[in-house]
Amino acid sequence: MDKDIKRAEERLEYLSSDPKTVEIYKAREKALHERANMISSAREEGIEKTAQNLLVMQMDIDFIVNATGLEKEKIEQIRKSLN
C-alpha cells in the first residue's frame, strides 16, 4: 500500500509542476464553482417562486414557511413585492 501512495504522491508532484496541467486544473475548478453557483441560484429562485404561488393562493404564512423552509421575514418581503 505504501508503494501505491508513494507513486501517487510522485505523480501529483509531477503534475503540479506542469504549468499546462495547473492551468487546466484551475479552469476546471472555476467551471465547477460557477456550476454550483448556478444550481444554488436556480434552487433559491424556485423556492421563492413557490412561495409567490402559495401567497397568490392565499395560503397561511406559517404553512408557506413549513412548505418552503424560508424565513417568515423573507416571505413577508415576497408578499410586499407582489403588491
C-alpha positions in Angstrom: 0.0 0.0 0.0 2.8 2.4 0.8 4.3 1.8 -2.6 1.0 2.9 -4.3 0.8 6.0 -2.1 4.4 6.9 -2.9 3.6 6.6 -6.7 0.5 8.7 -6.4 2.5 11.4 -4.5 5.2 11.4 -7.2 2.5 11.7 -9.9 0.8 14.6 -8.1 4.2 16.3 -7.7 4.9 15.9 -11.4 1.5 17.1 -12.5 1.6 20.2 -10.1 4.9 21.3 -11.7 3.4 21.3 -15.2 2.0 24.8 -16.0 -0.4 23.5 -18.6 -1.8 20.9 -16.2 -2.2 23.5 -13.4 -4.0 25.8 -15.9 -6.4 23.1 -16.9 -7.0 22.3 -13.2 -7.8 25.9 -12.3 -10.1 26.2 -15.3 -12.0 23.1 -14.2 -12.2 24.3 -10.6 -13.6 27.6 -11.8 -16.2 25.9 -14.0 -17.3 23.6 -11.2 -17.6 26.6 -8.9 -19.7 28.5 -11.4 -21.9 25.5 -12.0 -22.5 25.1 -8.3 -23.5 28.7 -8.0 -25.9 28.4 -10.9 -27.6 25.4 -9.3 -27.8 27.1 -6.0 -29.3 30.3 -7.6 -31.8 28.2 -9.5 -32.9 26.4 -6.4 -33.4 29.6 -4.5 -35.4 31.1 -7.3 -37.6 28.0 -7.5 -38.3 28.2 -3.7 -39.1 31.9 -3.9 -41.4 31.2 -6.9 -43.2 28.5 -4.9 -43.7 31.0 -2.1 -45.1 33.5 -4.5 -47.5 30.9 -5.9 -48.6 30.0 -2.4 -49.1 33.6 -1.5 -51.2 34.1 -4.6 -53.3 31.1 -3.5 -53.7 32.9 -0.2 -52.1 30.2 1.9 -51.2 30.9 5.5 -47.7 32.3 6.1 -46.8 29.6 8.6 -47.8 27.0 6.0 -45.5 28.6 3.5 -42.7 28.7 6.0 -43.1 25.0 6.5 -43.5 24.2 2.8 -40.5 26.2 1.6 -38.2 26.5 4.6 -37.9 30.2 4.0 -37.8 32.6 7.0 -41.0 34.4 7.8 -39.4 37.7 7.0 -38.4 36.6 3.5 -41.9 35.5 2.8 -43.2 38.9 4.0 -40.7 40.6 1.6 -42.0 38.4 -1.3 -45.6 39.3 -0.4 -44.7 43.0 -0.4 -43.1 42.7 -3.8 -46.3 41.1 -5.2 -48.4 44.2 -4.3 
